[in-house]
Amino acid sequence: MNPVFDLGRLGYFIKRQLNLNLNSLWIAIIAVFGTLLIISALFAYFNREDAEVLYGLRNLYLVAFFLSGYVFTSMVFSEMNSPKKSYAFFTLPVSNLEKLVGGWLVSAPVFVVFYGLITLLLAFFSSALAQQPEVFPHLFDHNVWVCVKVYLVTQSIFFLGACTFKGNNFLKTLLALIIFAFIITLYGSTLGYLLFNSEGQVVTEQTMNPALKDKFDFIFTQIIPFIFWYLLAPFMLVVSYFKLQERQV
């Protein structure tokens, strides 16, 4: 295999992945769209002229966006988990980098565009049925774009799960996240107890050392947001690349 990144091979790989998953993808889209359409019709019709209902439906669309996106991402490399299909996948004339980029493009920007079109149709239908077409443009405010950016970052975690686990990728990734969150919480609680409450004294914002408070503010307002927005997704994709190489072997 030529290790040089080739856009032509990448295009063929993306086309192949879309064709292979087209039937299941359309079934999932119709199921999600149909369910949200029924819920939207009921709530919009029986709560006409109530703008809060439209914003509530918008939030429901966002929840479905995250859940369906994570599940779809977890299944993007499902061929690797099938004994009958894995050989064909691993012997494709495509480099691991092209597989990585192709899988990410399908599960991230392509999915966002597809689901965005569905959300536009649902929001337009709901606002028209609720007799409030003027609310439709305001449903896509700044919060929606923040959610899209959050998805593009957090989706990389489930992408890593798709490259790592062998079967039940979504549930295993979710379990790994729960265990990781538990460990971080336990470590933070223990560290906080040792630093502040080891002598039985309750430390509040007023009694905390100003220098220590400034350090915590800097960590939580500068360092952690920077890591989340700019380092988390690239790091997960790099690890995913090495996991693909490991599975290839």
FENRAVEN-V166764 format. One line per field, one symbol per residue. ss: DSSP state (2 for helix, 1 for strand, 0 for the rest). psi: psi as a letter, one per 30 degrees, with the letter a starting at -180 (. if undefined). burial: + if it has 9 or more other C-alpha atoms within 8 Angstrom, else -. A space follows every 10 residues. Layout:
ss->???
psi->???
burial->???
This chain:
ss->0000002222 2222222222 0222222222 2222222222 2222220000 2222222222 2222222222 2222000222 2022222222 0000022222 2222222222 2222222222 2222222220 0022222220 0222222222 2222222222 2222000022 2222222222 2222222222 2222222000 0000000002 2222222222 2222222222 2222222222 222222220
psi->kjfkkkeeee eeeeeeeeee geeeeeeeee eeeeeeeeee eeeeefhkgj feeeeeeeee eeeeeeeeee eeefgfhfef fkeffeeeef gkhkleeeee eeeeeefdee eeeeeeeeee eeeeeeeeeg hifffefffi aeeeeeeeee efefffefee eefelikhee eeeeeeeeee eeeeeeeeee eeeeeegfgg kkkleefkke eeeeeeeeef feeeeeeeef feeeeeeeee eeeeeeee.
burial->--------++ +-++--++-- ---------- -++--++--+ +-+++-++-- --+++-++-- ++-+++--++ ++++++++-+ +---+++-+- ---+++-+++ ++++++++++ ++--+--++- -+++++++++ -++-++--++ ---++-++-- ++++++++++ +++++---++ -++------- ---------- -++--++--- -------+-- --+---++++ -++++++++- +++--++-++ +-+++----
